[in-house]
């Protein structure tokens, strides 16, 4: 630190000298002709001896009020009439915990819980086997017969329904937590979760009863519910990982298993009605169905961070379709190869999208840190005088 010049004891420092007498440590004294740069002005009352005194000729400018974004970064509380606490990651749990839920929110939670509580046991009773485990009917001539059409899959593919129903149960519990008391996101996640579980139970009933047409249209409704959930989840992301685990992941798996169910039920329905549209043959229409599935799923996977739950569930189902064609009584090698290639394209598109989004996020974080460091460096310029 540079020494302060000596001053006779009987003389009092002037206000101007008290302002310009302090120089930051390790900084050279400013030249006499260049006025010092003042970064911050205090609002302390002016005295003859205090270091915060201002010269009479230089009135203190009004301190600008911090904007909303600066208040969020500093975690300042908002005005008392708002009574909200904000975080950068998403909606605050404290905010939802402090607010009192509306009557409509409570009614919605009750209805959603009742629908899920009725649909999940019904789905288990529909698929319960003699051993107590849920097993789909997949014998000869059934809707889910692996060898019934070129689009049939092995029965173990339908284990994908377990995370869907488990996610419904988890969501029914999650929405009653105090931290989610008035979360506005539950305005659409609740109906979507309940509709997905109920339609899943109805699809299982249609498939078990042997109605391919009803199973097809119910699968189409499941795909619509899944697309709606993906769209709303992309525009309104979850505020925590627990919320994402009970909303986004089950809805993504619901879209994947719904797409597989639509594919399988379409093949079973066409075989049941002995339809050959255009006379192109079963192989041609199987390839058209696989191409349509790949185009639709890759389009969905190019949103958000790749929609990995959708991609992984579809790849799992396409693997079951490919092995079913290879191990059938009359193997269809080309159909199996097409299924494996389709699964490869889906997982590559989802992975590339996720890598692209993560890379862009890392670049944005580096740019923000660089700008933050530059701002701190500019604030500590040598000729500045801090008051």
Secondary structure, 3 states (H helix, E strand, C coil): CCCCCCCCCCCCCCHHHHHHCCCCCCCCCCCCCCCCEECCCCCCCCCCCCCCCCCCCCCCCCCCCCCHHHHHHCCCCCCCCCCCCCCCCCCCHHHHHHCCCCHHHHHHHHHHHHHHHHHHHHHHHHHECCCCCECCCCCCCCCCCCCCCCCCCCHHHHHHHHHHHHHHHHHHHHCCCHHHCCCCCHHHHHHHHHHHHHHHHHHHHHHHHCCHHHHHHHHHHHHHHHHHHHHHHHHCCCCCHHHHHHHHHHHHHHHHHHHHHHHHHHHHHHHHHCCCHHHCCHHHHHHHHHHHHHHHHHHHHCCCCCCHHHHHHHHHHHHHHHHHHHCCCCCCHHHHHHHHHHHHHHHHHHHHHHHHHHHHHHHHHHHHHHHHHHHHHHHCCCCEECC
